[in-house]
Amino acid sequence: LDTSDPLGDRISRKVNAVIDAFAPTLPLVLLLAGVAVSIAIIVQGANLFVEESVRLALRRGVPQVLVGATIVSLGTTLPEVAVSSAAALSGTPDVAIGNALGSIICNIGLILAVALLIQPPTFDRAGVNLYGRIQLATIVLLVISVLLVRTPDGGARIPRAVGAGFLLLLAGYLALAVRLSRRGTALPAMADAAVIEPPTATDAAPLRRPWVGGLRLVGGALLVAGGSRVLVPMVQESALRFGVPEAVVAATIVALGTSLPELATAITASRKGHGELAVGNVIGANILNVLFVVGAATSLVSGGLVVSNYGATRLLPAALALTMVFRFGVLVSRRKLGRILGLTLLAGFLFITVSSYAGSW
């Protein structure tokens, strides 16, 4: 019996080969539909996984503020983590870094911009300034990590040790978020997420049989993992068909797709006069996009995460520029972010997106 090549590994390789060979056979319309369906599966799986994780944690007496600042917070970036991690493991680092940076660009340039245009929100200057500085610090750390090891083609390689360092910083950030939430100094989104009603006798869902909850948890995880694995080769093939770098498709189509639930939430919140939730969500998500998404994807690859010339010289500066414009807007505002800032951010997002495909920048 040959134990050097376990049956599970052989099956996994065959499944991966089938998935990788399937995308090139699809017409463009079906290929793009496959991308959309894969993203929807990932998002739905992430929601299912987070909802069940919250229920299980609350049933076991985990404090609500801890659940909100950790499980719920991390759950918002679970689709991005899954896609970037799957891409890194599949040997497509452009998709991994493009998805992470594209999410940052989309969060600021689209989600926040739309929220500001609908109704300029008031905000807690102390909380937003504190987390805003952390947000800027994380993107600057990412820039520095890209500058550490350059490649001959003008790109870079983020060392695996840096990815591990990002994950350690993530643990510290979550600990800080929990501590500040208990003190009442938290982002609006975090404070809102932390107020989760514990299970009651009238709530049938949390009182379902434990094995049902376990199945939902595993099912959500499988949807996220499976959807991510199918999405990566479809993104590769889409980039080939459009004649653009893989990072472009990941930074636009994939990032936008995984951000649609947050965009819908931001629009609803702004219409109801709670636009500050969008501000908090954007800041928190962008911190996690660096520490969690890039950190996880980089840590999974022995040689670190390769960043192409396009990612290092275009996407990363674009993400940094939008972050700095947002920070400047916060600094010059008193207690309300205006529509001019929203228009500026949206214009930047549209320019980055259109020119990415036009190849003019």
BALOBA-1460 file (C-alpha; in Angstrom, 3 decimals):
// residues 361
<rec num="1" residu="l" x="0.000" y="0.000" z="0.000"/>
<rec num="2" residu="d" x="1.459" y="3.324" z="-1.095"/>
<rec num="3" residu="t" x="1.107" y="5.758" z="1.793"/>
<rec num="4" residu="s" x="3.262" y="8.451" z="0.184"/>
<rec num="5" residu="d" x="0.277" y="9.644" z="-1.861"/>
<rec num="6" residu="p" x="-2.826" y="9.474" z="0.362"/>
<rec num="7" residu="l" x="-6.224" y="8.947" z="-1.238"/>
<rec num="8" residu="g" x="-7.428" y="12.322" z="0.035"/>
<rec num="9" residu="d" x="-4.576" y="14.124" z="-1.719"/>
<rec num="10" residu="r" x="-5.232" y="12.295" z="-4.984"/>
<rec num="11" residu="i" x="-8.932" y="13.144" z="-4.865"/>
<rec num="12" residu="s" x="-8.138" y="16.775" z="-4.031"/>
<rec num="13" residu="r" x="-5.768" y="17.057" z="-6.993"/>
<rec num="14" residu="k" x="-8.323" y="15.550" z="-9.361"/>
<rec num="15" residu="v" x="-11.069" y="17.877" z="-8.146"/>
<rec num="16" residu="n" x="-8.757" y="20.879" z="-8.491"/>
<rec num="17" residu="a" x="-7.780" y="19.791" z="-12.002"/>
<rec num="18" residu="v" x="-11.437" y="19.538" z="-13.025"/>
<rec num="19" residu="i" x="-12.209" y="22.978" z="-11.583"/>
<rec num="20" residu="d" x="-9.194" y="24.583" z="-13.263"/>
<rec num="21" residu="a" x="-10.044" y="22.996" z="-16.622"/>
<rec num="22" residu="f" x="-13.723" y="23.961" z="-16.456"/>
<rec num="23" residu="a" x="-13.419" y="27.774" z="-16.561"/>
<rec num="24" residu="p" x="-11.669" y="28.024" z="-19.982"/>
<rec num="25" residu="t" x="-14.520" y="26.092" z="-21.641"/>
<rec num="26" residu="l" x="-17.216" y="28.585" z="-20.631"/>
<rec num="27" residu="p" x="-18.529" y="31.384" z="-22.878"/>
<rec num="28" residu="l" x="-17.831" y="34.856" z="-21.486"/>
<rec num="29" residu="v" x="-21.424" y="35.391" z="-20.333"/>
<rec num="30" residu="l" x="-21.466" y="32.121" z="-18.396"/>
<rec num="31" residu="l" x="-17.988" y="32.830" z="-17.054"/>
<rec num="32" residu="l" x="-19.087" y="36.169" z="-15.587"/>
<rec num="33" residu="a" x="-22.266" y="34.529" z="-14.292"/>
<rec num="34" residu="g" x="-20.084" y="31.908" z="-12.621"/>
<rec num="35" residu="v" x="-18.046" y="34.647" z="-10.957"/>
<rec num="36" residu="a" x="-21.240" y="36.279" z="-9.667"/>
<rec num="37" residu="v" x="-22.680" y="32.986" z="-8.391"/>
<rec num="38" residu="s" x="-19.392" y="32.053" z="-6.696"/>
<rec num="39" residu="i" x="-19.281" y="35.413" z="-4.917"/>
<rec num="40" residu="a" x="-22.914" y="35.020" z="-3.814"/>
<rec num="41" residu="i" x="-22.145" y="31.555" z="-2.423"/>
<rec num="42" residu="i" x="-19.128" y="32.890" z="-0.525"/>
<rec num="43" residu="v" x="-21.087" y="35.792" z="0.978"/>
<rec num="44" residu="q" x="-24.031" y="33.574" z="1.951"/>
<rec num="45" residu="g" x="-21.703" y="30.983" z="3.449"/>
<rec num="46" residu="a" x="-19.905" y="33.663" z="5.451"/>
<rec num="47" residu="n" x="-23.208" y="35.015" z="6.781"/>
<rec num="48" residu="l" x="-24.315" y="31.521" z="7.782"/>
<rec num="49" residu="f" x="-20.992" y="30.782" z="9.470"/>
<rec num="50" residu="v" x="-20.951" y="34.067" z="11.407"/>
<rec num="51" residu="e" x="-24.600" y="33.829" z="12.488"/>
<rec num="52" residu="e" x="-24.123" y="30.321" z="13.836"/>
<rec num="53" residu="s" x="-20.806" y="31.234" z="15.479"/>
<rec num="54" residu="v" x="-22.522" y="34.111" z="17.281"/>
<rec num="55" residu="r" x="-25.356" y="31.856" z="18.460"/>
<rec num="56" residu="l" x="-22.965" y="29.213" z="19.749"/>
<rec num="57" residu="a" x="-20.811" y="31.805" z="21.519"/>
<rec num="58" residu="l" x="-23.782" y="33.485" z="23.203"/>
<rec num="59" residu="r" x="-25.255" y="30.154" z="24.295"/>
<rec num="60" residu="r" x="-21.963" y="29.380" z="26.020"/>
<rec num="61" residu="g" x="-21.999" y="32.654" z="27.924"/>
<rec num="62" residu="v" x="-19.403" y="34.594" z="25.929"/>
<rec num="63" residu="p" x="-19.882" y="38.322" z="26.708"/>
<rec num="64" residu="q" x="-21.784" y="40.182" z="24.001"/>
<rec num="65" residu="v" x="-19.153" y="42.887" z="23.664"/>
<rec num="66" residu="l" x="-16.512" y="40.219" z="23.032"/>
<rec num="67" residu="v" x="-18.690" y="38.537" z="20.408"/>
<rec num="68" residu="g" x="-19.315" y="41.840" z="18.640"/>
<rec num="69" residu="a" x="-15.702" y="42.978" z="18.595"/>
<rec num="70" residu="t" x="-14.265" y="39.620" z="17.505"/>
<rec num="71" residu="i" x="-16.614" y="37.163" z="15.772"/>
<rec num="72" residu="v" x="-18.828" y="39.780" z="14.119"/>
<rec num="73" residu="s" x="-15.883" y="42.034" z="13.286"/>
<rec num="74" residu="l" x="-13.842" y="39.237" z="11.705"/>
<rec num="75" residu="g" x="-16.928" y="37.880" z="9.981"/>
<rec num="76" residu="t" x="-17.324" y="41.036" z="7.904"/>
<rec num="77" residu="t" x="-14.058" y="40.262" z="6.099"/>
<rec num="78" residu="l" x="-14.468" y="36.478" z="5.952"/>
<rec num="79" residu="p" x="-15.268" y="36.492" z="2.185"/>
<rec num="80" residu="e" x="-12.128" y="38.510" z="1.438"/>
<rec num="81" residu="v" x="-10.018" y="36.256" z="3.665"/>
<rec num="82" residu="a" x="-11.374" y="33.140" z="1.974"/>
<rec num="83" residu="v" x="-10.808" y="34.426" z="-1.563"/>
<rec num="84" residu="s" x="-7.300" y="35.770" z="-0.911"/>
<rec num="85" residu="s" x="-6.258" y="32.653" z="1.007"/>
<rec num="86" residu="a" x="-7.568" y="30.340" z="-1.721"/>
<rec num="87" residu="a" x="-5.790" y="32.428" z="-4.345"/>
<rec num="88" residu="a" x="-2.503" y="32.352" z="-2.431"/>
<rec num="89" residu="l" x="-2.691" y="28.573" z="-2.016"/>
<rec num="90" residu="s" x="-3.578" y="28.172" z="-5.705"/>
<rec num="91" residu="g" x="-0.484" y="30.064" z="-6.802"/>
<rec num="92" residu="t" x="-2.336" y="33.184" z="-7.974"/>
<rec num="93" residu="p" x="-0.961" y="35.920" z="-5.699"/>
<rec num="94" residu="d" x="-2.268" y="38.664" z="-8.001"/>
<rec num="95" residu="v" x="-5.815" y="37.660" z="-7.110"/>
<rec num="96" residu="a" x="-4.935" y="37.532" z="-3.408"/>
<rec num="97" residu="i" x="-3.424" y="41.015" z="-3.168"/>
<rec num="98" residu="g" x="-5.827" y="42.486" z="-5.737"/>
<rec num="99" residu="n" x="-8.819" y="41.349" z="-3.700"/>
<rec num="100" residu="a" x="-7.424" y="42.842" z="-0.475"/>
<rec num="101" residu="l" x="-6.450" y="46.195" z="-1.985"/>
<rec num="102" residu="g" x="-9.577" y="46.335" z="-4.132"/>
<rec num="103" residu="s" x="-11.720" y="45.907" z="-1.024"/>
<rec num="104" residu="i" x="-9.991" y="48.876" z="0.615"/>
<rec num="105" residu="i" x="-10.542" y="50.981" z="-2.510"/>
<rec num="106" residu="c" x="-14.180" y="49.882" z="-2.794"/>
<rec num="107" residu="n" x="-14.913" y="50.472" z="0.896"/>
<rec num="108" residu="i" x="-13.684" y="54.065" z="0.815"/>
<rec num="109" residu="g" x="-14.350" y="55.100" z="-2.775"/>
<rec num="110" residu="l" x="-17.779" y="53.534" z="-3.186"/>
<rec num="111" residu="i" x="-19.449" y="52.484" z="0.073"/>
<rec num="112" residu="l" x="-18.369" y="55.465" z="2.167"/>
<rec num="113" residu="a" x="-18.780" y="57.885" z="-0.749"/>
<rec num="114" residu="v" x="-22.362" y="56.782" z="-1.428"/>
<rec num="115" residu="a" x="-23.210" y="57.043" z="2.275"/>
<rec num="116" residu="l" x="-21.845" y="60.607" z="2.400"/>
<rec num="117" residu="l" x="-23.749" y="61.624" z="-0.727"/>
<rec num="118" residu="i" x="-27.068" y="60.296" z="0.585"/>
<rec num="119" residu="q" x="-26.819" y="62.095" z="3.922"/>
<rec num="120" residu="p" x="-23.617" y="63.527" z="5.433"/>
<rec num="121" residu="p" x="-23.288" y="61.839" z="8.840"/>
<rec num="122" residu="t" x="-22.173" y="63.224" z="12.154"/>
<rec num="123" residu="f" x="-19.485" y="61.202" z="13.888"/>
<rec num="124" residu="d" x="-17.682" y="60.767" z="17.175"/>
<rec num="125" residu="r" x="-14.401" y="62.565" z="16.519"/>
<rec num="126" residu="a" x="-12.489" y="60.802" z="19.304"/>
<rec num="127" residu="g" x="-13.432" y="57.297" z="18.166"/>
<rec num="128" residu="v" x="-13.048" y="57.950" z="14.443"/>
<rec num="129" residu="n" x="-9.699" y="59.686" z="14.927"/>
<rec num="130" residu="l" x="-8.349" y="56.826" z="17.031"/>
<rec num="131" residu="y" x="-9.419" y="54.061" z="14.657"/>
<rec num="132" residu="g" x="-8.634" y="56.259" z="11.657"/>
<rec num="133" residu="r" x="-5.023" y="56.528" z="12.806"/>
<rec num="134" residu="i" x="-4.902" y="52.747" z="13.170"/>
<rec num="135" residu="q" x="-6.341" y="52.409" z="9.667"/>
<rec num="136" residu="l" x="-3.699" y="54.715" z="8.194"/>
<rec num="137" residu="a" x="-0.951" y="52.983" z="10.170"/>
<rec num="138" residu="t" x="-1.928" y="49.565" z="8.790"/>
<rec num="139" residu="i" x="-1.856" y="50.708" z="5.162"/>
<rec num="140" residu="v" x="1.500" y="52.408" z="5.762"/>
<rec num="141" residu="l" x="2.791" y="49.144" z="7.266"/>
<rec num="142" residu="l" x="1.642" y="47.361" z="4.120"/>
<rec num="143" residu="v" x="3.502" y="49.886" z="1.958"/>
<rec num="144" residu="i" x="6.666" y="49.377" z="4.013"/>
<rec num="145" residu="s" x="6.329" y="45.590" z="3.794"/>
<rec num="146" residu="v" x="6.066" y="45.829" z="0.005"/>
<rec num="147" residu="l" x="9.221" y="47.954" z="-0.120"/>
<rec num="148" residu="l" x="11.230" y="45.418" z="1.905"/>
<rec num="149" residu="v" x="11.786" y="42.845" z="-0.839"/>
<rec num="150" residu="r" x="11.536" y="44.031" z="-4.452"/>
<rec num="151" residu="t" x="11.467" y="41.718" z="-7.472"/>
<rec num="152" residu="p" x="13.216" y="42.256" z="-10.846"/>
<rec num="153" residu="d" x="9.929" y="43.064" z="-12.622"/>
<rec num="154" residu="g" x="9.304" y="46.043" z="-10.331"/>
<rec num="155" residu="g" x="6.973" y="44.126" z="-8.059"/>
<rec num="156" residu="a" x="7.621" y="42.898" z="-4.549"/>
<rec num="157" residu="r" x="7.333" y="39.956" z="-2.188"/>
<rec num="158" residu="i" x="5.829" y="40.259" z="1.267"/>
<rec num="159" residu="p" x="7.799" y="37.849" z="3.501"/>
<rec num="160" residu="r" x="5.921" y="35.161" z="5.372"/>
<rec num="161" residu="a" x="7.236" y="36.556" z="8.658"/>
<rec num="162" residu="v" x="5.529" y="39.863" z="7.869"/>
<rec num="163" residu="g" x="2.244" y="38.021" z="7.331"/>
<rec num="164" residu="a" x="2.645" y="36.346" z="10.715"/>
<rec num="165" residu="g" x="3.406" y="39.756" z="12.207"/>
<rec num="166" residu="f" x="0.178" y="41.133" z="10.728"/>
<rec num="167" residu="l" x="-1.772" y="38.324" z="12.410"/>
<rec num="168" residu="l" x="-0.126" y="39.119" z="15.744"/>
<rec num="169" residu="l" x="-1.074" y="42.766" z="15.289"/>
<rec num="170" residu="l" x="-4.602" y="41.587" z="14.480"/>
<rec num="171" residu="a" x="-4.794" y="39.852" z="17.858"/>
<rec num="172" residu="g" x="-3.607" y="43.034" z="19.552"/>
<rec num="173" residu="y" x="-6.092" y="45.131" z="17.604"/>
<rec num="174" residu="l" x="-9.009" y="42.882" z="18.582"/>
<rec num="175" residu="a" x="-7.933" y="43.007" z="22.225"/>
<rec num="176" residu="l" x="-7.856" y="46.815" z="21.998"/>
<rec num="177" residu="a" x="-11.287" y="46.854" z="20.331"/>
<rec num="178" residu="v" x="-12.773" y="44.747" z="23.134"/>
<rec num="179" residu="r" x="-11.186" y="46.957" z="25.784"/>
<rec num="180" residu="l" x="-12.407" y="50.176" z="24.163"/>
<rec num="181" residu="s" x="-15.885" y="48.725" z="23.616"/>
<rec num="182" residu="r" x="-16.156" y="48.025" z="27.331"/>
<rec num="183" residu="r" x="-15.161" y="51.626" z="28.020"/>
<rec num="184" residu="g" x="-17.691" y="52.927" z="25.515"/>
<rec num="185" residu="t" x="-15.056" y="54.192" z="23.069"/>
<rec num="186" residu="a" x="-15.750" y="52.165" z="19.948"/>
<rec num="187" residu="l" x="-16.570" y="52.685" z="16.317"/>
<rec num="188" residu="p" x="-20.337" y="52.998" z="15.764"/>
<rec num="189" residu="a" x="-20.345" y="49.783" z="13.737"/>
<rec num="190" residu="m" x="-18.498" y="47.885" z="16.460"/>
<rec num="191" residu="a" x="-20.711" y="49.209" z="19.218"/>
<rec num="192" residu="d" x="-23.785" y="48.360" z="17.164"/>
<rec num="193" residu="a" x="-22.499" y="44.847" z="16.396"/>
<rec num="194" residu="a" x="-21.702" y="44.269" z="20.052"/>
<rec num="195" residu="v" x="-25.315" y="44.770" z="21.108"/>
<rec num="196" residu="i" x="-26.510" y="41.291" z="20.221"/>
<rec num="197" residu="e" x="-29.572" y="39.907" z="21.900"/>
<rec num="198" residu="p" x="-28.785" y="36.704" z="23.802"/>
<rec num="199" residu="p" x="-30.837" y="33.569" z="23.051"/>
<rec num="200" residu="t" x="-34.232" y="33.465" z="24.697"/>
<rec num="201" residu="a" x="-36.911" y="30.847" z="25.096"/>
<rec num="202" residu="t" x="-39.039" y="32.603" z="22.477"/>
<rec num="203" residu="d" x="-36.273" y="32.533" z="19.906"/>
<rec num="204" residu="a" x="-36.481" y="29.143" z="18.264"/>
<rec num="205" residu="a" x="-33.309" y="29.433" z="16.180"/>
<rec num="206" residu="p" x="-30.762" y="29.554" z="19.041"/>
<rec num="207" residu="l" x="-32.613" y="26.731" z="20.835"/>
<rec num="208" residu="r" x="-32.398" y="24.282" z="17.950"/>
<rec num="209" residu="r" x="-30.637" y="21.005" z="18.575"/>
<rec num="210" residu="p" x="-26.853" y="21.345" z="18.860"/>
<rec num="211" residu="w" x="-26.181" y="19.084" z="15.885"/>
<rec num="212" residu="v" x="-28.269" y="21.374" z="13.666"/>
<rec num="213" residu="g" x="-26.115" y="24.323" z="14.682"/>
<rec num="214" residu="g" x="-23.012" y="22.275" z="13.990"/>
<rec num="215" residu="l" x="-24.269" y="21.389" z="10.518"/>
<rec num="216" residu="r" x="-25.006" y="25.047" z="9.758"/>
<rec num="217" residu="l" x="-21.540" y="26.009" z="10.957"/>
<rec num="218" residu="v" x="-19.822" y="23.360" z="8.841"/>
<rec num="219" residu="g" x="-22.118" y="24.103" z="5.900"/>
<rec num="220" residu="g" x="-21.240" y="27.790" z="5.998"/>
<rec num="221" residu="a" x="-17.534" y="27.001" z="6.115"/>
<rec num="222" residu="l" x="-17.846" y="24.595" z="3.175"/>
<rec num="223" residu="l" x="-19.743" y="27.168" z="1.114"/>
<rec num="224" residu="v" x="-17.034" y="29.756" z="1.750"/>
<rec num="225" residu="a" x="-14.189" y="27.349" z="0.990"/>
<rec num="226" residu="g" x="-15.854" y="25.789" z="-2.054"/>
<rec num="227" residu="g" x="-17.000" y="29.091" z="-3.515"/>
<rec num="228" residu="s" x="-13.533" y="30.573" z="-3.112"/>
<rec num="229" residu="r" x="-11.876" y="27.588" z="-4.775"/>
<rec num="230" residu="v" x="-14.208" y="27.805" z="-7.789"/>
<rec num="231" residu="l" x="-13.934" y="31.600" z="-8.004"/>
<rec num="232" residu="v" x="-10.139" y="31.792" z="-8.372"/>
<rec num="233" residu="p" x="-9.804" y="30.014" z="-11.765"/>
<rec num="234" residu="m" x="-12.816" y="31.940" z="-13.052"/>
<rec num="235" residu="v" x="-11.116" y="35.206" z="-12.122"/>
<rec num="236" residu="q" x="-7.952" y="34.033" z="-13.884"/>
<rec num="237" residu="e" x="-9.885" y="33.176" z="-17.027"/>
<rec num="238" residu="s" x="-11.836" y="36.464" z="-16.903"/>
<rec num="239" residu="a" x="-8.582" y="38.412" z="-16.731"/>
<rec num="240" residu="l" x="-7.269" y="36.459" z="-19.713"/>
<rec num="241" residu="r" x="-10.411" y="37.171" z="-21.745"/>
<rec num="242" residu="f" x="-10.374" y="40.897" z="-20.902"/>
<rec num="243" residu="g" x="-6.632" y="41.150" z="-21.483"/>
<rec num="244" residu="v" x="-5.946" y="42.729" z="-18.080"/>
<rec num="245" residu="p" x="-3.882" y="41.611" z="-15.061"/>
<rec num="246" residu="e" x="-5.604" y="39.184" z="-12.691"/>
<rec num="247" residu="a" x="-5.263" y="41.806" z="-9.966"/>
<rec num="248" residu="v" x="-7.550" y="44.133" z="-11.947"/>
<rec num="249" residu="v" x="-10.445" y="41.655" z="-12.005"/>
<rec num="250" residu="a" x="-9.878" y="40.802" z="-8.336"/>
<rec num="251" residu="a" x="-9.711" y="44.482" z="-7.347"/>
<rec num="252" residu="t" x="-12.865" y="45.434" z="-9.240"/>
<rec num="253" residu="i" x="-15.369" y="42.651" z="-9.944"/>
<rec num="254" residu="v" x="-14.517" y="40.416" z="-6.977"/>
<rec num="255" residu="a" x="-14.013" y="43.253" z="-4.481"/>
<rec num="256" residu="l" x="-17.245" y="44.923" z="-5.582"/>
<rec num="257" residu="g" x="-19.147" y="41.653" z="-5.417"/>
<rec num="258" residu="t" x="-18.055" y="40.827" z="-1.872"/>
<rec num="259" residu="s" x="-18.802" y="44.434" z="-0.838"/>
<rec num="260" residu="l" x="-22.390" y="44.556" z="-2.140"/>
<rec num="261" residu="p" x="-23.953" y="43.531" z="1.220"/>
<rec num="262" residu="e" x="-22.017" y="46.304" z="2.981"/>
<rec num="263" residu="l" x="-23.056" y="48.775" z="0.258"/>
<rec num="264" residu="a" x="-26.725" y="47.876" z="0.736"/>
<rec num="265" residu="t" x="-26.351" y="48.221" z="4.511"/>
<rec num="266" residu="a" x="-24.643" y="51.612" z="4.133"/>
<rec num="267" residu="i" x="-27.397" y="52.917" z="1.851"/>
<rec num="268" residu="t" x="-30.130" y="51.764" z="4.237"/>
<rec num="269" residu="a" x="-28.335" y="53.177" z="7.283"/>
<rec num="270" residu="s" x="-27.740" y="56.543" z="5.595"/>
<rec num="271" residu="r" x="-31.354" y="56.859" z="4.515"/>
<rec num="272" residu="k" x="-32.403" y="56.278" z="8.121"/>
<rec num="273" residu="g" x="-29.961" y="58.899" z="9.388"/>
<rec num="274" residu="h" x="-27.337" y="56.458" z="10.682"/>
<rec num="275" residu="g" x="-24.556" y="57.125" z="8.200"/>
<rec num="276" residu="e" x="-22.006" y="56.983" z="11.015"/>
<rec num="277" residu="l" x="-22.374" y="53.190" z="10.852"/>
<rec num="278" residu="a" x="-20.934" y="53.267" z="7.322"/>
<rec num="279" residu="v" x="-17.972" y="55.305" z="8.566"/>
<rec num="280" residu="g" x="-17.290" y="52.787" z="11.316"/>
<rec num="281" residu="n" x="-17.724" y="49.806" z="9.003"/>
<rec num="282" residu="v" x="-15.286" y="51.188" z="6.429"/>
<rec num="283" residu="i" x="-12.567" y="51.979" z="8.956"/>
<rec num="284" residu="g" x="-12.891" y="48.636" z="10.738"/>
<rec num="285" residu="a" x="-13.044" y="46.612" z="7.517"/>
<rec num="286" residu="n" x="-9.991" y="48.315" z="6.042"/>
<rec num="287" residu="i" x="-7.918" y="47.614" z="9.143"/>
<rec num="288" residu="l" x="-8.877" y="43.950" z="8.848"/>
<rec num="289" residu="n" x="-8.203" y="43.899" z="5.104"/>
<rec num="290" residu="v" x="-4.537" y="44.495" z="5.868"/>
<rec num="291" residu="l" x="-4.032" y="42.631" z="9.138"/>
<rec num="292" residu="f" x="-6.413" y="39.715" z="8.530"/>
<rec num="293" residu="v" x="-6.722" y="39.310" z="4.743"/>
<rec num="294" residu="v" x="-3.135" y="40.074" z="3.712"/>
<rec num="295" residu="g" x="-1.782" y="38.534" z="6.913"/>
<rec num="296" residu="a" x="-3.578" y="35.216" z="6.385"/>
<rec num="297" residu="a" x="-2.820" y="34.982" z="2.662"/>
<rec num="298" residu="t" x="0.873" y="35.755" z="3.208"/>
<rec num="299" residu="s" x="1.255" y="33.350" z="6.122"/>
<rec num="300" residu="l" x="-0.106" y="30.434" z="4.095"/>
<rec num="301" residu="v" x="2.667" y="30.558" z="1.480"/>
<rec num="302" residu="s" x="6.168" y="29.435" z="2.443"/>
<rec num="303" residu="g" x="7.866" y="31.988" z="0.210"/>
<rec num="304" residu="g" x="5.566" y="34.841" z="1.153"/>
<rec num="305" residu="l" x="3.060" y="36.667" z="-1.042"/>
<rec num="306" residu="v" x="4.291" y="37.954" z="-4.394"/>
<rec num="307" residu="v" x="2.970" y="41.388" z="-5.368"/>
<rec num="308" residu="s" x="3.090" y="42.157" z="-9.087"/>
<rec num="309" residu="n" x="4.313" y="45.422" z="-10.535"/>
<rec num="310" residu="y" x="0.694" y="46.429" z="-11.096"/>
<rec num="311" residu="g" x="-0.243" y="45.753" z="-7.496"/>
<rec num="312" residu="a" x="2.830" y="47.479" z="-6.064"/>
<rec num="313" residu="t" x="2.855" y="50.563" z="-8.297"/>
<rec num="314" residu="r" x="-0.850" y="51.133" z="-8.977"/>
<rec num="315" residu="l" x="-3.277" y="49.397" z="-6.638"/>
<rec num="316" residu="l" x="-1.316" y="50.011" z="-3.438"/>
<rec num="317" residu="p" x="-0.746" y="53.751" z="-4.129"/>
<rec num="318" residu="a" x="-4.437" y="54.061" z="-5.052"/>
<rec num="319" residu="a" x="-5.519" y="52.475" z="-1.758"/>
<rec num="320" residu="l" x="-3.094" y="54.692" z="0.167"/>
<rec num="321" residu="a" x="-4.264" y="57.833" z="-1.651"/>
<rec num="322" residu="l" x="-7.954" y="57.203" z="-0.930"/>
<rec num="323" residu="t" x="-7.139" y="56.446" z="2.710"/>
<rec num="324" residu="m" x="-5.238" y="59.721" z="3.054"/>
<rec num="325" residu="v" x="-8.035" y="61.711" z="1.377"/>
<rec num="326" residu="f" x="-10.501" y="60.168" z="3.821"/>
<rec num="327" residu="r" x="-8.243" y="60.993" z="6.780"/>
<rec num="328" residu="f" x="-7.821" y="64.562" z="5.545"/>
<rec num="329" residu="g" x="-11.595" y="64.888" z="5.234"/>
<rec num="330" residu="v" x="-12.011" y="63.749" z="8.843"/>
<rec num="331" residu="l" x="-9.337" y="66.153" z="10.089"/>
<rec num="332" residu="v" x="-10.850" y="69.230" z="8.413"/>
<rec num="333" residu="s" x="-14.413" y="68.327" z="9.420"/>
<rec num="334" residu="r" x="-15.835" y="69.261" z="12.766"/>
<rec num="335" residu="r" x="-18.531" y="66.706" z="13.471"/>
<rec num="336" residu="k" x="-20.002" y="66.051" z="10.027"/>
<rec num="337" residu="l" x="-18.484" y="64.633" z="6.844"/>
<rec num="338" residu="g" x="-19.742" y="66.502" z="3.781"/>
<rec num="339" residu="r" x="-20.898" y="65.634" z="0.280"/>
<rec num="340" residu="i" x="-17.814" y="67.246" z="-1.247"/>
<rec num="341" residu="l" x="-15.700" y="64.556" z="0.392"/>
<rec num="342" residu="g" x="-18.138" y="61.935" z="-0.905"/>
<rec num="343" residu="l" x="-17.891" y="63.273" z="-4.459"/>
<rec num="344" residu="t" x="-14.097" y="63.369" z="-4.245"/>
<rec num="345" residu="l" x="-13.878" y="59.774" z="-3.039"/>
<rec num="346" residu="l" x="-16.368" y="58.542" z="-5.641"/>
<rec num="347" residu="a" x="-14.517" y="60.344" z="-8.437"/>
<rec num="348" residu="g" x="-11.295" y="58.710" z="-7.284"/>
<rec num="349" residu="f" x="-12.942" y="55.279" z="-7.233"/>
<rec num="350" residu="l" x="-14.379" y="55.696" z="-10.740"/>
<rec num="351" residu="f" x="-11.050" y="56.916" z="-12.102"/>
<rec num="352" residu="i" x="-9.168" y="53.987" z="-10.580"/>
<rec num="353" residu="t" x="-11.718" y="51.458" z="-11.851"/>
<rec num="354" residu="v" x="-12.087" y="52.788" z="-15.396"/>
<rec num="355" residu="s" x="-8.393" y="53.438" z="-15.910"/>
<rec num="356" residu="s" x="-7.535" y="49.969" z="-14.620"/>
<rec num="357" residu="y" x="-9.263" y="48.470" z="-17.630"/>
<rec num="358" residu="a" x="-8.260" y="51.240" z="-20.025"/>
<rec num="359" residu="g" x="-4.618" y="50.903" z="-18.974"/>
<rec num="360" residu="s" x="-4.141" y="54.671" z="-19.032"/>
<rec num="361" residu="w" x="-2.536" y="55.213" z="-15.632"/>
